[in-house]
Amino acid sequence: MRSLARPGGNVTGLFLNFPELGGKWLQLLRDADPQVRAVGILWDSATGFGQLDAVKIAAQSFGVELSVLSVRTADNFDDALRPGLKDGVRAVVVLSSPIFQGNSARIAALTIRNRLPAISAFREFADAGGHVAYGPDLRELFRRSALYVAKIIEGAKPDDLPIEQPTKFQLVINLKKAKALGLTIPQSLLLRADEVIQ
């Protein structure tokens, strides 16, 4: 691939650069609860180190201690969280992974059961009772993908179509969970939210 603007060959589409969001997730979690000093990072090792490294760099600037909570399958979410709880983790960043997206409700329930503020890239997490979600609007991405398919079917060459990155992101705050955790979400953060779940 030559570049995102001119990928070359038969390569085109949409690209989600989740490592760029790593620092933003940690910042939003701290904005929601400035007292957070020990954060667990729920990480699927199959996704590589990009997101994890980005959060580690951000943690240094925020003065936050991290515990990496490695998950290999959907069956060991509880096992992954246990060492973090022993280390004093008081909040969780759920990195992006197909395992995590497909199990947003289970992970939200786990954070609720352990009274942990948490953030995920997927709005399904907040819908299911998770604390905060911030990430690309997946419905918009699917719509954009369909437009690319239509252009190619109509005769456009893939190498003439630039690879796009998301331009629309959603911040969803589950105020109901925040209240259950005894957290008061700052008004400045609520005003930035695209949606607040009451």
trRosetta pair geometry for C-beta under 8 A, 3 or more apart (Angstrom, degrees):
i j d omega theta_ij theta_ji phi_ij phi_ji
1 7 4.7 -36 -145 -155 95 82
1 8 6.3 173 -133 45 42 98
1 9 7.7 -87 -90 31 60 116
1 11 5.5 -88 -98 97 101 162
1 163 7.9 9 -160 -19 133 144
2 6 5.3 -30 81 99 126 89
2 7 6.3 161 39 -153 77 20
2 8 4.7 93 -6 -18 107 123
3 6 5.3 41 56 48 98 73
3 7 6.9 -117 71 -79 41 44
4 7 6.8 8 -134 -68 24 89
4 15 6.8 -98 -124 19 114 147
4 162 6.1 51 141 -175 69 94
4 163 4.4 -99 -154 64 74 102
4 164 7.9 124 174 -72 109 18
4 165 7.3 -13 -163 -33 150 100
5 162 4.7 -30 -139 -120 41 120
5 163 7.8 -83 -50 34 19 72
6 159 7.0 38 -168 178 70 81
6 162 7.0 -41 -56 -100 39 80
7 11 4.1 -114 140 95 132 105
7 12 5.8 -178 38 -82 140 58
7 158 7.7 -55 71 142 119 91
7 159 6.3 -130 73 -127 76 66
7 162 7.3 134 -17 -141 92 42
7 163 5.3 81 -55 -28 128 109
8 11 6.5 20 73 40 55 109
8 159 5.2 25 -134 -133 21 118
9 158 7.4 -30 111 93 52 117
9 159 5.9 134 48 -78 24 116
10 158 4.8 68 -156 56 51 147
10 159 7.0 -61 -80 -44 26 88
11 158 6.4 141 52 142 19 123
11 159 7.1 54 48 -90 65 73
11 163 7.2 -25 141 -64 92 117
12 148 6.4 -172 122 -161 113 128
12 152 7.9 172 62 -70 136 121
12 158 4.2 -153 0 -169 119 85
12 159 7.0 -143 -52 -75 108 27
12 161 4.2 56 -151 82 150 106
12 162 7.3 106 -139 102 97 9
12 163 5.9 -157 -150 -77 49 69
13 145 6.9 18 -151 -119 86 86
13 148 6.1 119 -110 148 51 171
13 163 5.9 4 61 -126 56 84
13 164 7.6 -110 129 34 33 77
14 141 5.5 166 132 -155 164 96
14 144 5.8 93 -71 102 136 124
14 145 6.0 -84 2 -74 125 85
14 148 7.5 -147 -31 -22 89 148
14 163 7.0 156 -103 -170 18 72
14 164 5.1 -31 -110 72 74 89
14 165 7.2 129 -164 -103 72 24
14 166 7.2 65 -175 -59 115 68
15 163 5.2 45 -20 160 117 117
15 164 7.2 171 20 83 77 37
15 165 5.4 -43 70 -91 88 75
16 96 7.6 -146 137 169 130 165
16 136 6.1 -120 -121 10 104 147
16 141 7.6 2 -69 -120 107 155
16 165 7.6 131 -97 -144 29 74
16 166 6.5 34 -108 -17 73 115
17 20 4.7 43 119 3 107 117
17 21 7.7 143 105 -14 66 87
17 165 6.2 -17 2 -134 109 124
18 21 5.4 -56 -159 33 52 113
18 22 7.3 79 146 -49 70 80
18 50 7.1 104 78 106 86 116
18 51 5.1 -23 120 -84 107 114
18 95 7.3 97 153 -172 133 83
18 96 4.3 -105 -131 25 156 143
18 121 6.5 -45 -129 -89 111 157
18 135 7.9 -7 -116 -131 90 110
19 22 5.5 -18 -161 -17 47 119
19 50 3.8 -87 -67 156 129 99
19 51 5.1 -128 -91 -80 63 48
19 53 7.1 -1 -140 64 119 90
19 54 4.3 153 -170 -33 78 140
20 24 7.8 26 134 -3 63 117
20 54 7.1 -118 -71 -135 15 156
21 24 5.0 -66 -159 45 58 117
21 25 5.9 63 145 -31 87 97
21 51 7.7 -15 65 -127 86 97
21 54 7.7 81 64 119 42 151
21 96 7.8 73 64 -27 133 123
21 121 6.5 79 116 -104 157 109
21 134 7.2 179 -166 112 118 99
21 135 6.6 34 -148 -109 164 74
22 25 6.1 -53 -153 26 28 109
22 26 6.9 18 155 -9 61 105
22 51 5.2 164 -80 -161 113 62
22 52 7.7 -138 -124 -47 139 6
22 53 7.7 -8 -168 77 179 49
22 54 2.9 127 42 104 149 113
22 55 4.2 -116 -175 -54 108 69
22 57 7.7 77 106 46 130 94
22 58 6.0 -174 123 -4 89 132
22 93 8.0 74 -152 161 66 147
22 95 7.6 2 -107 -115 90 98
23 26 5.8 -58 -153 39 36 108
23 27 6.1 38 151 -21 69 108
23 54 5.9 -100 -30 163 79 94
23 55 7.0 -173 -69 -103 45 44
23 57 6.9 -51 -76 87 108 93
23 58 3.4 171 -115 -86 79 132
23 61 7.9 21 -140 45 116 129
24 27 5.5 -54 -144 38 32 113
24 28 6.2 30 158 -18 67 106
24 134 6.4 -127 131 121 111 140
25 28 6.0 -57 -148 37 27 107
25 29 6.4 28 154 -19 63 107
25 55 6.9 -37 66 -102 115 108
25 93 5.0 100 133 -144 125 116
25 119 5.0 171 -164 108 90 132
25 121 7.4 -59 -85 -68 126 74
25 134 6.3 -174 -98 61 68 116
26 29 5.7 -54 -148 35 32 113
26 30 6.4 28 154 -14 65 108
26 39 6.9 124 -128 109 94 174
26 55 5.7 137 -45 -144 124 84
26 58 4.6 148 48 118 144 133
26 59 6.2 -121 -144 -73 158 67
26 62 6.1 -150 143 0 119 157
26 64 6.7 -157 -168 38 121 158
26 93 6.1 -35 -78 -77 71 146
27 30 5.8 -60 -150 41 30 108
27 31 6.2 34 151 -24 66 105
27 58 7.0 -95 -40 -172 85 131
27 62 7.2 -156 -89 -79 62 133
28 31 5.3 -47 -142 34 34 115
28 32 6.4 33 156 -18 64 104
28 119 5.8 119 90 -114 112 156
28 132 5.8 -169 137 146 118 151
28 134 5.5 133 0 -17 171 152
28 171 7.1 -155 -131 -133 142 114
28 189 7.5 122 -151 -142 75 120
29 32 5.9 -56 -152 36 30 109
29 33 6.8 -35 166 41 63 92
29 36 6.2 -57 139 60 98 166
29 39 6.9 92 117 -119 151 135
29 91 5.5 135 178 154 125 142
29 93 6.3 -97 -35 -78 153 91
29 117 6.5 139 -155 126 90 114
29 118 7.7 -21 -117 -148 118 20
29 119 4.8 -117 -71 -10 99 129
29 132 6.7 -165 -89 49 64 140
30 33 6.9 -87 -139 71 27 57
30 34 5.9 54 176 -110 74 49
30 36 5.8 -126 -103 57 64 114
30 62 5.8 -137 -61 -155 160 137
30 64 7.2 -115 -77 -65 122 134
31 34 7.4 18 -124 -68 19 78
31 186 6.7 -96 169 36 79 125
31 188 7.8 -106 -173 93 113 103
31 189 5.0 143 140 -88 114 127
32 117 6.2 177 109 -171 125 141
32 119 7.9 158 14 -64 143 113
32 131 6.9 120 146 155 160 119
32 132 5.8 -136 -50 -47 157 142
32 173 7.3 176 -108 -127 123 115
32 178 7.1 -117 -174 -112 113 123
32 183 6.8 32 158 164 89 144
32 185 5.6 -30 -142 -121 79 88
32 186 7.6 -142 -117 16 34 87
32 189 6.0 175 -84 162 65 170
33 36 4.8 81 102 -30 103 105
33 91 6.5 176 67 -79 135 140
33 117 5.2 169 -3 11 145 169
33 183 5.5 -66 -86 -131 106 130
35 90 7.9 -71 113 123 91 149
36 39 6.1 55 164 -70 117 98
36 64 6.9 10 123 -121 89 117
36 90 5.7 -162 -129 91 75 109
36 91 4.5 -13 -132 0 134 140
36 117 6.9 -97 -77 62 132 130
37 63 7.4 -41 -136 122 84 87
37 64 6.1 -164 -160 -125 38 64
37 65 6.4 31 149 19 75 93
37 90 7.1 45 44 33 65 130
38 64 7.3 169 -88 -169 20 77
38 65 4.9 -19 -109 71 71 103
38 66 8.0 167 -158 -86 54 20
38 67 7.0 30 179 -11 93 106
38 87 6.8 -166 -176 124 133 89
38 88 4.7 39 84 110 173 92
38 89 5.1 -129 131 -107 101 38
38 90 5.3 90 64 8 89 90
38 91 7.6 142 88 28 53 76
39 59 7.1 -144 50 -113 124 116
39 64 5.3 11 6 170 117 126
39 65 7.2 155 24 81 68 50
39 66 5.6 -29 74 -107 86 66
39 67 7.4 -172 94 25 39 74
39 89 6.5 56 -159 -145 12 89
39 90 7.4 -56 -81 57 50 67
39 91 5.0 -32 -113 77 82 92
39 92 6.9 154 -168 -97 74 24
39 93 6.0 38 166 -10 122 99
40 66 7.5 117 -114 -163 22 63
40 67 4.9 -32 -107 71 71 99
40 68 7.9 139 -160 -107 63 10
40 69 4.8 31 -179 -21 109 127
40 81 6.8 68 159 -131 166 70
40 84 3.7 32 -100 -155 130 150
40 87 8.0 127 -83 66 95 117
40 89 3.9 27 -39 -148 102 151
40 91 7.3 -172 25 92 74 41
40 92 4.6 -23 70 -108 98 80
40 93 7.4 -171 91 27 50 64
40 116 7.7 -21 32 -163 119 149
41 52 6.4 112 145 -126 146 82
41 55 5.7 141 -113 105 135 153
41 66 5.6 13 -17 -166 115 113
41 67 7.0 -180 17 82 74 45
41 68 5.2 -28 63 -113 108 57
41 69 6.2 171 74 22 46 80
41 92 7.6 163 -88 -158 20 65
41 93 5.2 -14 -114 64 69 101
41 95 6.4 40 -180 -32 90 110
42 69 5.0 -32 -97 78 54 114
42 71 6.2 19 -173 -13 84 126
42 77 7.7 12 -143 -140 128 84
42 80 6.6 86 -130 127 83 136
42 81 7.6 -15 -93 -79 104 85
42 92 5.8 38 -22 -178 106 114
42 93 7.0 -161 23 90 76 48
42 94 4.6 -11 57 -116 125 64
42 95 6.3 -158 85 16 65 77
42 100 6.8 123 121 -103 121 130
42 107 7.1 121 151 -143 173 128
43 47 7.5 -128 -172 48 74 114
43 51 7.5 178 -123 89 96 110
43 52 5.3 39 -122 -85 141 117
43 68 5.7 -26 17 -164 137 91
43 69 6.5 137 18 68 79 55
43 70 5.5 -37 76 -102 95 56
43 71 6.7 161 77 20 40 81
43 95 5.2 37 -104 24 64 137
43 97 7.9 125 -164 -42 36 136
44 47 4.9 77 84 -8 96 108
44 70 7.9 109 -112 -160 20 61
44 71 5.4 -45 -90 75 66 94
44 72 7.5 124 -145 -104 70 26
44 95 7.0 -142 17 83 78 109
44 97 3.6 100 17 -122 141 156
44 98 7.9 -118 97 42 173 62
44 99 5.2 145 -98 37 143 125
44 100 6.5 -134 -30 -25 123 102
45 70 5.4 23 -43 -153 109 110
45 71 7.8 -179 -5 63 78 44
45 72 6.5 -17 31 -91 109 75
46 72 7.5 102 -28 -139 103 61
46 97 7.3 98 65 -143 94 116
46 99 7.9 100 44 -14 125 124
47 50 7.8 -94 139 40 89 93
47 51 6.7 -4 122 18 127 123
47 95 6.9 -173 73 127 153 122
47 96 6.9 159 -152 92 158 72
47 97 5.0 -110 -45 -99 137 92
48 51 7.8 107 85 13 78 82
49 52 5.1 -73 -155 53 57 113
49 53 5.2 58 150 -28 91 107
50 53 6.2 -61 -147 35 20 107
50 54 6.5 19 157 -18 60 108
51 54 5.7 -58 -152 34 32 112
51 55 6.5 26 155 -15 67 105
51 95 4.5 123 125 -151 143 122
51 96 6.2 -176 -84 32 158 88
52 55 6.0 -58 -151 37 30 106
52 56 6.4 33 151 -22 65 106
52 68 6.7 38 -148 -121 123 120
52 95 6.6 -33 -66 -83 70 159
53 56 5.5 -52 -147 34 34 115
53 57 6.5 35 155 -20 65 102
54 57 5.9 -53 -152 33 31 110
54 58 6.5 28 151 -15 64 107
55 58 5.6 -54 -147 40 35 111
55 59 6.1 45 152 -30 67 103
55 66 6.9 121 129 -110 105 149
55 93 6.0 174 -134 95 145 157
55 95 7.3 -104 -23 -84 142 108
56 59 5.6 -49 -148 27 30 116
56 60 7.2 37 153 -24 59 96
56 66 6.3 -103 -106 28 69 159
57 60 6.1 -50 -164 22 34 112
57 61 7.4 23 148 -9 63 103
58 61 5.9 -61 -159 38 41 106
58 62 6.2 23 152 -7 74 113
59 62 5.8 -67 -143 48 33 102
59 63 8.0 -117 168 52 59 9
59 64 4.3 -99 -150 71 83 97
59 65 7.3 107 176 -95 124 8
59 66 5.0 -57 -115 -38 168 115
60 63 7.7 29 -179 -69 28 35
67 83 6.9 -162 175 115 130 90
67 84 4.4 156 101 -117 139 83
67 87 4.7 137 -86 77 146 151
67 89 5.3 -94 35 -69 131 116
69 80 4.4 95 169 160 94 95
69 81 5.8 31 -154 -88 146 44
69 83 7.1 173 -111 62 83 95
69 84 4.9 -35 -75 -41 119 131
69 89 7.8 5 -50 -71 126 168
69 92 7.5 -33 25 -134 146 107
70 80 6.2 -143 73 -131 37 109
71 74 7.9 48 170 -89 121 31
71 76 6.0 175 -140 84 75 92
71 77 6.3 14 -118 -93 131 56
71 80 4.6 -39 -77 -66 82 160
71 97 7.8 169 76 74 118 166
71 99 6.6 -164 119 110 122 145
71 100 7.7 110 71 -67 149 93
72 76 6.5 25 44 42 80 134
73 76 5.8 78 62 9 80 97
73 99 7.2 -153 -153 -133 28 140
74 77 6.9 -7 -168 -34 48 103
74 99 5.4 -158 -68 -162 84 99
74 102 7.3 -68 -89 91 138 108
74 103 5.1 164 -136 -58 114 150
74 106 7.3 79 -171 68 101 159
76 79 4.1 -47 -165 45 90 119
76 80 5.6 98 130 -30 88 92
77 80 5.8 -57 -149 34 28 112
77 81 6.5 22 157 -16 64 109
77 103 7.2 -151 -58 136 140 144
77 106 6.3 155 10 135 165 112
77 107 6.2 -137 -144 -95 144 73
77 110 5.5 -117 140 -67 125 162
78 81 6.0 -61 -149 37 30 107
78 82 6.6 47 154 -41 64 99
78 110 6.7 -146 -81 -127 68 122
79 82 5.9 -39 -151 8 32 120
80 83 7.7 -64 -178 28 33 95
80 84 7.6 21 141 -6 63 115
81 84 5.4 -68 -162 42 49 115
81 85 6.1 49 149 -25 82 104
81 89 7.9 -123 -162 69 75 146
81 92 7.6 -34 -119 -95 105 141
81 110 6.3 180 -29 167 159 125
81 114 6.7 -144 159 -32 142 166
82 85 5.9 -56 -151 31 30 110
82 86 6.7 28 154 -16 64 105
83 86 5.5 -54 -152 37 39 114
83 87 6.3 34 151 -17 69 107
84 87 5.5 -60 -148 41 34 108
84 89 3.8 -1 164 -5 96 147
84 92 7.6 72 140 -96 159 99
85 88 7.9 75 -178 -51 29 13
85 89 5.9 -69 -79 46 36 99
85 114 6.5 -106 -93 -155 126 133
89 92 6.9 54 162 -74 126 78
89 116 7.2 11 127 -124 97 131
90 116 6.8 179 174 -128 32 83
90 117 7.6 22 140 32 72 93
91 116 5.8 155 -116 -174 33 86
91 117 4.5 -23 -120 72 100 91
91 118 6.4 174 -171 -80 69 50
92 111 5.8 -126 38 -106 133 116
92 116 5.2 52 -7 143 104 133
92 117 7.6 176 27 93 66 48
92 118 4.1 -10 66 -111 95 102
92 119 7.7 -173 96 27 59 56
93 118 7.3 -178 -79 -156 23 70
93 119 5.6 -14 -120 61 66 94
94 100 5.4 160 172 -164 110 141
94 107 5.9 79 -111 162 147 150
94 118 6.1 50 -22 174 103 113
94 119 6.8 -157 25 93 80 44
94 120 4.0 -14 66 -97 122 89
94 121 7.5 -123 95 4 88 71
94 125 6.7 178 57 -118 149 154
94 130 7.8 -63 7 -141 142 145
95 100 7.1 154 79 -6 54 163
95 121 7.7 24 -173 -16 31 114
96 100 6.9 -150 -154 61 25 130
96 101 7.3 22 -156 -49 69 105
96 121 4.7 0 -81 16 97 151
96 122 7.7 122 -117 -36 80 95
96 135 7.4 125 -86 -120 116 141
97 100 4.3 87 59 7 93 103
97 101 6.8 -163 85 -8 47 83
98 101 5.7 -53 -140 37 33 110
98 102 6.1 25 163 -13 66 111
99 102 6.3 -67 -150 42 23 105
99 103 6.3 -13 162 12 62 119
100 103 6.2 -79 -141 55 27 90
100 104 7.0 66 157 -77 64 63
100 107 6.2 22 -150 -38 81 156
100 120 6.9 -163 154 -142 122 120
100 122 7.4 167 121 9 94 131
101 104 6.3 -5 -159 -48 33 101
101 121 7.9 -46 -84 75 97 100
101 122 5.0 140 -121 -65 82 158
101 124 7.1 87 -163 45 68 134
103 106 4.3 -40 -180 40 95 119
103 107 5.7 97 118 -23 89 95
104 107 5.9 -61 -147 40 29 107
104 108 6.1 32 156 -21 67 107
104 120 6.7 155 -129 124 97 167
104 122 5.6 -109 -92 96 134 129
104 124 4.1 116 62 110 167 104
104 125 4.3 -118 -157 -78 108 63
104 127 7.7 46 127 55 137 91
104 128 5.2 147 124 12 95 145
104 130 6.9 -81 -179 -21 90 134
105 108 5.7 -52 -144 36 30 113
105 109 6.3 32 155 -20 64 105
105 124 7.4 -69 -45 155 74 100
105 128 3.9 -139 -102 -148 67 144
105 129 7.6 69 -141 25 65 101
106 109 5.7 -54 -150 36 30 112
106 110 6.5 33 150 -22 63 105
107 110 5.4 -51 -149 33 35 115
107 111 6.6 31 154 -15 66 102
107 118 7.6 -146 148 140 99 158
107 120 7.2 105 104 -76 139 142
107 125 6.7 -37 82 -126 115 102
107 130 7.0 15 103 -84 91 121
108 111 5.9 -57 -150 38 32 106
108 112 6.3 33 151 -20 66 107
108 118 7.6 -161 -114 70 55 134
108 125 5.6 164 -67 -163 107 65
108 126 7.9 174 -106 -80 131 15
108 128 4.1 159 26 104 156 103
108 129 4.3 125 154 70 125 84
108 130 3.9 -99 -109 -54 100 80
109 112 5.6 -54 -146 37 32 113
109 113 6.2 35 155 -22 66 106
109 128 7.5 -69 -36 150 78 109
109 129 6.7 64 -72 70 55 137
110 113 5.8 -52 -145 35 28 112
110 114 6.4 4 161 3 62 111
111 114 6.2 -69 -143 52 29 96
111 116 4.5 -99 -154 69 80 97
111 117 7.6 -21 176 143 122 4
111 118 4.2 -78 -128 -8 158 140
111 130 6.3 62 52 -122 141 75
111 131 6.9 -97 133 -17 143 101
112 115 7.4 25 -176 -75 31 39
112 129 5.5 -19 -55 141 138 125
112 177 6.6 -97 -98 -135 98 109
112 180 7.3 5 -144 110 94 143
115 181 5.8 141 -163 -123 77 85
116 181 7.9 -85 64 -120 6 132
117 131 4.6 92 -155 -111 65 171
117 132 7.5 26 -180 1 93 103
117 178 7.4 41 -110 -110 103 73
117 181 6.0 125 -65 158 81 170
117 183 6.4 66 -79 -49 125 157
118 125 7.6 -108 112 168 109 127
118 130 5.6 -80 83 -158 107 96
118 131 5.0 136 49 20 56 114
118 132 7.3 -166 98 36 42 75
119 130 7.7 122 -113 158 23 117
119 131 6.5 -67 -68 79 57 103
119 132 4.3 -24 -104 80 88 102
119 133 6.9 161 -159 -92 66 28
119 134 6.3 -8 -172 16 116 98
120 125 3.6 95 50 -9 142 170
120 126 7.5 -156 50 -34 102 74
120 130 5.8 -12 9 159 119 164
120 132 7.7 159 23 92 59 57
120 133 5.3 -26 71 -112 80 81
120 135 7.5 -47 129 -20 60 128
121 125 8.0 94 54 2 38 136
121 133 7.0 29 135 -163 11 81
121 134 6.8 -54 -120 82 46 51
121 135 3.3 81 -173 -75 74 143
121 136 7.6 9 178 20 104 69
122 125 5.1 106 79 -14 83 100
122 133 6.0 -74 88 -146 31 124
122 135 6.0 -18 -64 39 36 148
122 138 7.5 14 -129 -27 83 135
123 126 5.6 -50 -160 38 55 107
123 127 6.1 57 142 -22 76 105
123 133 4.6 151 -102 114 43 153
123 135 7.3 -133 -35 50 72 99
123 138 7.8 -140 19 12 105 106
123 170 5.7 -10 -71 97 124 139
123 172 4.9 84 -132 5 92 150
123 195 7.9 53 -145 50 123 133
124 127 5.3 -54 -144 41 36 117
124 128 6.0 31 157 -18 68 110
124 133 7.6 131 38 -107 38 156
125 128 6.0 -63 -148 39 24 106
125 130 3.7 -17 156 25 84 156
125 133 4.9 147 61 -85 102 113
126 129 7.9 -176 -171 45 28 11
126 130 5.0 -79 -80 72 39 91
126 131 7.3 -66 -108 82 80 22
126 132 6.5 0 -88 -153 114 14
126 133 3.9 -108 -20 -5 113 113
126 172 4.1 179 64 112 164 115
126 173 7.0 -106 -142 -115 137 6
126 174 4.7 -173 -161 -41 82 103
126 195 8.0 135 115 90 145 109
126 197 6.2 166 156 -4 101 137
127 130 8.0 15 36 30 41 91
127 133 8.0 -10 -10 -10 72 151
127 172 7.5 -14 -45 147 71 153
127 174 8.0 -153 -59 -83 17 117
127 197 7.2 173 -103 -86 44 150
129 174 6.5 130 -157 -176 26 162
129 176 7.8 -75 -130 91 68 112
129 177 5.7 124 -178 -77 63 123
130 133 6.4 84 91 -55 125 93
130 174 6.1 138 85 4 45 143
130 177 6.8 -84 136 -14 14 174
131 173 7.6 -22 159 -150 58 65
131 174 5.8 -126 -139 50 21 104
131 177 5.1 -127 -94 105 58 132
131 178 6.3 96 -145 -70 88 76
131 181 7.3 -2 -102 -7 116 150
132 171 7.4 -19 -168 -166 97 79
132 172 7.1 154 -159 84 49 57
132 173 5.5 -11 -108 -109 80 67
132 174 7.1 -133 -67 17 38 80
133 170 7.0 5 110 105 100 99
133 171 7.5 165 87 -151 57 35
133 172 4.4 1 55 55 102 104
134 169 6.7 30 -177 168 77 113
134 170 7.1 -159 -133 92 44 52
134 171 5.0 5 -105 -106 93 72
134 172 7.6 -169 -70 24 51 64
135 138 7.8 20 113 -42 110 90
135 169 6.4 -130 140 -147 15 89
135 170 6.8 -13 63 51 53 81
136 140 7.3 -118 168 62 88 109
136 141 5.9 58 139 -44 126 126
136 166 3.6 -98 -123 -118 126 170
136 168 6.9 85 -156 82 69 62
136 169 5.7 -60 -95 -101 42 69
136 170 7.7 51 157 10 13 83
137 140 4.0 54 97 10 111 116
137 141 6.8 164 92 -15 60 83
137 166 7.1 154 34 -157 67 122
137 168 4.4 -29 17 110 125 108
137 169 6.7 -158 -24 -111 79 17
137 170 5.1 98 -80 -29 83 109
138 141 5.3 -51 -147 36 40 114
138 142 6.3 42 154 -21 69 100
139 142 5.8 -51 -148 34 32 110
139 143 6.5 35 151 -20 63 104
140 143 5.6 -53 -150 35 33 114
140 144 6.4 34 151 -18 66 104
140 166 7.3 98 92 -140 118 94
140 168 4.9 36 48 58 174 133
141 144 5.6 -53 -147 37 33 111
141 145 6.3 39 152 -24 65 103
141 166 6.1 -46 -77 -94 107 101
142 145 5.5 -48 -148 32 33 116
142 146 6.6 37 152 -21 63 101
143 146 5.8 -52 -155 31 32 112
143 147 6.8 34 148 -20 63 102
144 147 5.6 -52 -154 32 37 114
144 148 6.7 40 149 -20 66 101
144 164 6.4 -103 168 78 142 148
145 148 5.6 -52 -155 32 36 113
145 149 6.6 36 150 -18 67 103
146 149 5.6 -51 -150 35 35 113
146 150 6.4 38 151 -20 66 105
147 150 5.6 -53 -148 36 33 114
147 151 6.5 36 153 -21 65 103
148 151 5.8 -53 -150 33 32 112
148 152 6.5 27 154 -16 65 106
148 161 6.2 121 -137 165 95 156
149 152 5.9 -58 -150 38 31 108
149 153 6.2 32 153 -19 66 107
150 153 5.7 -54 -145 37 31 112
150 154 6.3 25 156 -15 64 109
151 154 5.7 -62 -149 42 29 108
151 156 4.1 -13 156 22 94 142
151 161 6.4 121 104 -86 144 138
152 155 7.8 173 -175 32 28 10
152 156 5.5 -78 -87 66 41 88
152 157 8.0 67 -123 -124 76 10
152 158 6.1 20 -107 -70 119 81
152 161 7.6 -72 -66 -10 90 149
156 160 5.9 -124 -176 70 89 119
156 161 6.0 72 144 -50 129 112
157 160 4.6 85 68 0 90 107
157 161 7.6 -172 92 -9 50 85
158 161 5.8 -65 -154 34 40 108
164 167 7.9 -58 176 -24 108 99
166 169 6.5 97 131 -68 124 77
170 194 4.7 -88 -147 45 74 151
170 195 7.1 2 -173 12 109 104
171 192 6.0 -2 75 125 159 89
171 193 4.8 -119 109 -123 101 55
171 194 5.3 129 50 2 65 87
171 195 7.8 174 92 33 53 62
172 193 6.7 91 -116 -163 22 104
172 194 6.4 -47 -71 63 66 93
172 195 4.7 -5 -118 67 84 101
172 196 7.8 179 -159 -82 55 28
172 197 6.8 44 175 -22 96 104
173 178 7.0 3 172 -29 100 134
173 185 6.1 95 180 -141 145 164
173 189 7.0 109 -77 136 151 103
173 190 6.5 -100 54 -109 157 65
173 193 4.7 -76 4 -106 109 146
173 195 7.5 -177 30 95 62 56
173 196 5.2 -13 67 -116 98 72
173 197 6.9 -156 97 22 47 77
174 177 4.2 39 113 15 116 112
174 178 6.6 156 96 -17 64 85
174 197 4.5 -18 -118 59 62 123
175 178 5.3 -51 -146 36 39 117
175 179 6.3 40 155 -20 69 102
175 185 6.4 -98 -114 13 83 139
175 190 7.6 42 -85 -113 119 113
175 196 5.3 34 -25 -180 120 99
175 197 6.1 -176 21 76 75 56
175 198 5.7 -10 61 -106 121 45
176 179 6.0 -55 -153 35 28 109
176 180 6.6 28 149 -19 62 107
176 197 6.0 -67 7 119 104 92
176 198 6.3 83 -51 154 96 27
177 180 5.4 -55 -149 37 36 114
177 181 6.3 29 153 -14 68 107
178 181 5.8 -63 -151 41 30 106
178 183 4.4 -87 -169 74 83 108
178 184 7.6 117 152 -95 115 12
178 185 5.1 -9 -178 -40 166 107
179 182 7.5 45 -176 -74 34 22
179 183 7.3 -98 -71 55 25 65
185 189 5.5 -107 174 77 95 121
185 190 5.5 108 117 -57 117 98
186 189 4.8 89 68 6 88 101
186 190 7.1 -157 98 -5 46 87
187 190 5.4 -55 -146 38 38 114
187 191 6.2 41 155 -23 69 104
188 191 5.9 -53 -150 32 28 113
188 192 6.9 26 151 -17 60 106
189 192 5.7 -57 -154 35 37 111
189 193 6.9 51 148 -40 65 96
190 193 5.6 -40 -157 7 38 120
190 196 5.9 27 -152 -89 90 139
193 196 5.1 91 101 -62 149 83
